[in-house]
Amino acid sequence: MAGERRGVARGALGELAGGLGDTGLFIPIAVAMIALNGLNATAVFVITGLVYAGTALYFRVPVPVQPLKAFAAAAIALHLSAETLAAGALLMAAAMAVLAAAGLANWLAERFPTVLVRGIQASVALLLAKAAVNLAEQGNWPGLPALSPTVGIAMAIAACGALFICRWLSLPGSLFVLAAGVAVGLGVGGVPELHAGPQAVSLSIPSGDVFAAALTSLVLAQLPLTFGNAVVATTDAERTYYGARARRVRPARLAASIGIANTLTGLFGGLPLCHGAGGVTAHYKLGARTAASTFAVGAIFVALGIGLGASLPALLEVLAPGALAGMLAFVAIQHGVLAGQLDRVDDRLIAAGVGVITLLSGNLAIGFAAGVAVVLGRAAWRRSPWASKSLARA
């Protein structure tokens, strides 16, 4: 009986560890956009938590909930206001609703070549690796006692190694890494001042003039990436890891989920959200096997947003960046393995090329466009008389 109880407890910890596997991506972006773009911390965590819980209940397997990464990068770089982000979220919601309701999401996904799906996944893996290095070299959060880049890199390597060891030993590695990150953060920066209670959240509709700015600076760059990674590549990753249990995860349903999430975000000033293939890998490889894992994380986020919303910006900075960077690096490696699952050598080269171009340009849309061009060129070559002659001579 005692052994059974230990097994149940270990399984529950493993599920929680897997559910928290994507925090290495979520927390740095949330911290930056709350501090720099004026997002409401309670809205960010409560809406994200509700979407996590909703996806768990509907899809019945762990489905990641992530920030819209191109949105976040543009918003931070251009110092966009929370109102502009809200307008962008509503426009993204409308676009996803059209894709879902008109049946276009399923139609497009069925015609999406696997090599391009893997190329997107390779791009995400390399971008995650780059983000891990940048976060580790940061040392510590701005305004807190400095840590050298060398210390940050060492922490990231140790955290990443610990995750591999914990996976081999079937231990909840992300819980250990997050706990170590908190310990380092408290040791360096001390205990932050905390106040109970949420930040005030209100319903508001962005003014008309910010929609044009949101469309050009946010939505046009994000939309193809969201469909490729958050819809098509996420569907592929869910089926790869969870098999028949992921039968409810379909492109149109993911598009609808993204639309609902960003409607809430746009109306209440939260963080623009999507799903993502890298998040699927993070959850699965760190222990998430059932929807209970992501439902639990959703409940934690809602509790944090309501109970400590006013203190969340300071509380989140207790987590040392090096620990989060190690989690990102682990997910990048695992996601790279997924991206390499192609039978043909030329397909692998195309997928790798998409990833490298994305890494060098810093823009997944450029890498994806290059991949599309190569795939179309290869198809045209195969139909040409020159290809037939080459095959005949061979």
C-alpha positions in Angstrom: 0.0 0.0 0.0 2.8 2.4 0.9 4.5 1.6 -2.4 1.3 2.4 -4.3 1.0 5.7 -2.5 4.6 6.6 -3.4 3.9 5.6 -7.0 0.8 7.8 -7.1 2.7 10.8 -5.5 5.6 10.3 -7.9 3.2 10.2 -10.9 1.5 13.4 -9.7 4.8 15.2 -9.3 5.8 14.0 -12.8 2.6 15.4 -14.3 3.1 18.7 -12.5 6.7 18.8 -13.7 5.6 18.2 -17.2 2.9 20.9 -17.0 5.5 23.4 -15.9 7.9 22.4 -18.6 7.1 25.4 -20.8 7.6 28.0 -18.1 11.2 28.6 -19.5 9.5 30.3 -22.4 6.5 31.9 -20.8 8.0 33.5 -17.7 10.7 35.6 -19.5 8.3 37.0 -22.0 5.6 37.6 -19.4 8.2 39.5 -17.2 9.4 41.6 -20.1 5.9 42.5 -21.4 4.5 43.3 -17.9 7.5 45.5 -17.2 8.1 47.1 -20.6 4.7 47.2 -22.3 2.4 47.8 -19.3 0.4 44.6 -19.4 -1.7 43.8 -16.4 -0.1 41.0 -14.4 -3.4 39.6 -13.1 -4.9 39.6 -16.6 -1.8 37.9 -18.0 -1.8 35.0 -15.5 -5.5 34.6 -15.1 -6.3 34.5 -18.8 -3.3 32.2 -19.5 -4.4 29.9 -16.7 -8.0 29.8 -17.9 -6.9 28.9 -21.4 -4.7 26.2 -20.0 -7.6 24.8 -18.1 -9.9 25.1 -21.0 -7.6 23.3 -23.4 -7.0 20.5 -20.9 -10.8 19.9 -20.5 -11.5 20.1 -24.2 -8.5 18.4 -25.9 -8.0 15.8 -23.0 -4.2 15.7 -23.6 -1.6 18.3 -22.6 -1.7 21.2 -25.1 0.7 24.1 -24.6 -0.4 27.7 -24.1 2.4 30.1 -25.2 2.9 33.8 -25.9 2.7 34.9 -29.6 6.5 35.1 -30.0 6.6 37.5 -33.0 4.1 39.7 -31.2 6.3 39.7 -28.1 9.5 40.5 -30.0 7.9 43.4 -31.9 6.2 44.7 -28.9 9.3 44.8 -26.8 11.5 46.2 -29.6 9.0 48.9 -30.6 7.8 49.7 -27.1 4.2 49.1 -28.2 1.4 50.0 -25.7 -0.9 47.5 -24.0 -3.8 48.9 -26.1 -1.9 48.2 -29.4 -1.3 44.6 -28.2 -5.0 44.2 -27.3 -5.9 45.4 -30.9 -3.4 42.9 -32.4 -4.9 40.1 -30.2 -8.4 40.9 -31.5 -7.3 40.9 -35.1 -5.5 37.6 -34.6 -8.6 36.2 -33.0 -10.7 37.3 -36.0 -8.2 35.7 -38.5 -8.2 32.4 -36.5 -12.0 32.4 -36.3 -12.2 32.7 -40.1 -9.7 29.8 -40.6 -11.6 27.6 -38.2 -15.2 28.4 -39.2 -14.6 28.3 -43.0 -12.8 25.0 -42.8 -9.7 26.5 -44.2 -7.5 25.4 -41.3 -8.1 21.7 -42.0 -7.9 22.1 -45.8 -4.6 24.0 -45.6 -3.1 21.6 -43.0 -3.8 18.6 -45.2 -1.8 20.2 -48.0 1.1 21.2 -45.8 4.1 19.1 -46.7 5.7 17.2 -43.8 9.1 18.5 -44.8 7.9 22.1 -44.1 6.3 21.0 -40.8 9.7 19.6 -39.8 11.4 22.7 -41.1 9.3 24.9 -38.8 10.1 22.6 -35.9 13.8 22.8 -36.7 13.4 26.6 -36.8 11.7 26.6 -33.4 14.4 24.3 -32.0 17.2 26.7 -33.1 15.4 29.8 -32.0 14.8 28.2 -28.6 18.5 27.4 -28.4 19.4 31.0 -29.3 16.9 32.3 -26.7 18.5 30.0 -24.1 22.0 31.4 -24.7 20.7 35.0 -24.7 18.8 34.5 -21.4 21.7 32.7 -19.8 24.1 35.5 -20.8 21.8 38.0 -19.2 22.9 36.7 -15.8 20.1 38.3 -13.8 17.1 40.5 -14.3 17.5 44.2 -14.8 17.4 46.1 -11.5 18.6 43.1 -9.5 22.2 42.3 -8.2 24.2 41.4 -11.3 25.4 37.9 -12.1 28.2 37.4 -14.7 27.3 35.9 -18.1 29.7 33.0 -17.2 27.6 32.2 -14.1 24.5 32.3 -16.1 25.8 30.0 -18.8 27.1 27.6 -16.1 23.7 27.6 -14.5 22.0 26.9 -17.8 24.3 24.0 -18.6 23.8 22.5 -15.1 20.1 22.9 -15.4 19.9 21.3 -18.8 22.1 18.4 -17.7 20.0 17.9 -14.6 16.9 17.6 -16.7 18.4 14.9 -18.8 19.6 13.0 -15.7 16.1 13.4 -14.1 14.4 12.1 -17.2 16.7 9.1 -17.2 15.9 8.5 -13.5 12.1 9.3 -14.1 12.2 12.2 -11.7 10.3 15.5 -12.0 13.2 17.5 -13.3 11.6 20.8 -14.0 10.4 21.0 -10.4 14.0 20.6 -9.2 15.3 23.1 -11.7 12.7 25.7 -10.8 13.3 25.2 -7.1 17.1 25.6 -7.7 16.4 28.8 -9.7 14.3 30.2 -6.9 17.0 29.4 -4.4 19.6 31.2 -6.4 17.3 34.1 -7.0 16.5 34.5 -3.3 20.2 34.1 -2.4 21.3 36.8 -4.8 18.4 39.3 -4.7 16.7 38.5 -1.4 13.0 38.1 -0.7 10.8 40.6 -2.7 8.1 42.5 -0.9 4.8 40.8 -1.5 1.2 42.1 -1.3 -1.9 40.0 -1.4 -4.6 40.7 -3.9 -5.0 41.1 -7.7 -4.4 44.1 -9.9 -7.6 45.6 -11.1 -8.8 44.2 -14.4 -11.5 45.8 -16.6 -13.2 45.2 -19.9 -12.0 47.6 -22.6 -12.1 47.8 -26.4 -9.1 49.4 -28.2 -9.7 52.6 -30.0 -10.0 52.4 -33.8 -6.7 54.1 -34.7 -4.5 51.5 -33.0 -5.9 48.6 -35.2 -4.0 49.8 -38.2 -0.7 50.0 -36.3 -1.4 46.5 -34.8 -2.1 45.0 -38.2 1.2 46.2 -39.8 3.5 45.9 -36.8 2.1 42.7 -35.3 -0.5 40.6 -37.1 0.9 40.4 -40.7 4.2 39.0 -39.4 2.6 36.7 -36.9 -0.2 35.1 -38.8 1.7 32.7 -41.1 3.9 31.7 -38.2 1.0 31.0 -36.0 -0.7 28.8 -38.6 2.5 26.9 -39.4 3.8 26.4 -35.9 0.8 26.7 -33.5 -1.7 24.9 -35.8 0.0 22.5 -38.3 3.2 21.7 -36.4 1.4 21.5 -33.1 -1.1 19.0 -34.5 1.8 16.9 -35.8 3.7 17.0 -32.5 0.6 16.0 -30.5 0.0 13.0 -32.8 3.6 12.0 -32.6 3.8 12.1 -28.8 0.3 11.2 -27.7 -0.9 9.1 -30.7 -4.6 8.3 -30.8 -5.2 10.1 -27.5 -4.7 13.3 -29.4 -7.6 12.7 -31.8 -9.4 15.8 -30.7 -6.4 17.9 -31.6 -7.2 19.1 -35.1 -6.1 22.2 -37.0 -9.5 23.9 -37.0 -10.0 23.3 -33.3 -6.5 24.7 -32.5 -7.3 27.7 -34.6 -10.6 28.2 -32.8 -8.8 27.8 -29.4 -6.3 30.5 -30.4 -9.2 32.7 -31.5 -11.0 32.3 -28.2 -7.8 32.9 -26.1 -7.0 36.1 -28.0 -10.5 37.4 -27.7 -10.2 37.3 -24.0 -6.7 38.8 -24.2 -7.8 41.6 -26.4 -10.8 42.5 -24.2 -9.1 42.3 -20.8 -5.5 43.3 -21.6 -3.7 40.0 -21.2 -0.8 38.4 -23.1 -1.5 37.5 -26.7 -1.5 33.7 -26.8 -1.1 30.7 -29.1 -0.1 27.0 -29.0 3.2 25.7 -30.2 5.0 22.5 -31.2 8.0 23.3 -29.0 5.6 23.5 -26.0 4.3 20.0 -26.8 7.8 18.7 -26.7 8.4 20.6 -23.4 5.4 19.1 -21.7 5.9 15.6 -23.0 9.6 15.2 -22.4 9.4 16.7 -18.9 6.7 14.3 -17.8 3.2 15.4 -18.9 1.1 12.4 -20.0 -2.4 13.5 -19.1 -4.5 16.7 -19.3 -4.3 16.9 -15.5 -0.8 18.3 -15.9 -1.8 21.4 -17.9 -5.0 21.8 -15.9 -2.9 22.0 -12.7 -0.7 24.7 -14.2 -3.8 26.6 -15.3 -5.1 26.5 -11.7 -1.7 27.7 -10.4 -1.6 30.6 -12.8 -5.1 31.7 -11.9 -4.3 31.5 -8.2 -1.2 33.5 -8.6 -3.0 36.1 -10.7 -5.7 36.6 -8.2 -3.8 36.0 -5.0 -0.6 37.9 -5.8 -1.3 39.8 -9.0 0.0 43.1 -7.7 3.3 41.5 -6.7 3.8 39.2 -9.7 6.4 41.4 -11.5 8.7 41.2 -8.5 7.8 37.6 -7.6 8.6 36.3 -11.1 12.1 37.8 -11.0 13.0 35.5 -8.1 13.6 32.8 -10.7 17.2 33.1 -11.9 17.4 33.4 -15.7 20.0 30.7 -15.9 17.5 28.0 -14.7 14.9 29.1 -17.2 17.6 29.1 -19.9 18.5 25.5 -19.1 14.9 24.5 -19.5 14.8 26.2 -22.9 18.0 24.5 -24.0 16.6 21.1 -23.0 13.4 21.6 -25.0 15.5 22.9 -27.9 17.5 19.7 -28.0 14.4 17.5 -27.7 12.5 19.5 -30.4 15.5 19.2 -32.7 15.3 15.4 -32.4 11.6 15.6 -33.4 12.4 17.9 -36.4 14.9 15.3 -37.7 12.2 12.6 -38.1 12.3 12.4 -41.9 13.1 9.4 -44.1 14.7 11.1 -47.1 18.1 12.8 -47.0 16.9 15.7 -49.2 13.9 16.3 -46.9 16.3 16.5 -43.9 18.5 19.0 -45.7 15.5 21.2 -46.6 14.2 21.1 -43.0 17.7 21.9 -41.7 18.0 24.7 -44.2 14.7 26.2 -43.1 16.0 26.2 -39.6 19.4 27.7 -40.4 17.9 30.5 -42.5 15.5 31.3 -39.7 18.3 31.4 -37.2 20.5 33.6 -39.4 17.6 36.0 -40.3 15.9 35.9 -36.9 12.6 35.6 -38.8 10.7 32.3 -39.1 8.6 33.7 -42.0 11.8 34.1 -44.1 12.9 30.6 -43.3 9.5 29.2 -44.1 9.3 31.2 -47.4 12.7 29.8 -48.4 11.5 26.3 -47.6 8.3 26.8 -49.7 10.4 28.0 -52.6 12.7 25.0 -52.5 9.9 22.5 -52.2 8.0 24.1 -55.1 11.3 24.2 -57.1 11.9 20.5 -56.4 8.4 19.6 -57.4 8.8 21.5 -60.7 12.1 19.8 -61.4 10.6 16.4 -60.9 7.9 17.2 -63.4 10.4 18.6 -66.0 11.7 16.6 -69.0 15.3 17.2 -67.7 14.5 15.2 -64.6 13.2 12.4 -66.7 16.3 12.4 -68.8 18.5 12.4 -65.7 16.7 9.4 -64.4 16.9 7.6 -67.7 20.7 8.0 -67.8 21.0 6.8 -64.2 
